[in-house]
Amino acid sequence: MNVILGPTSAHLGVIQQWLDSDMKQTPYEISLILFNLTVQGPRSSIGL
């Protein structure tokens, strides 16, 4: 179950932060962030 909940929570957090920041990034930029979270994981997504 955690395999599903972890990524889902991360995705929802990114979307919530995007909405709370008045959507400064384009939908395309957010989709790239979400894609990188999914494919590369959170560490790679932030450059670690």
C-alpha positions, 0 to 999 in steps of 0.5 A: 500500500505504501508503494502507491500512497507515497508517490500519490502524496508527493504528487498531490503536494506538488499540485497543492503547492502550485495552486497555493503559489498562484500557479507561477509555473506553467502546467507543462513545467508542473507536468515535468516535475511530476514526471521526474518525481515518478520516473527518477524519484524525489532525490533526483527531482530536486537535484541530489 
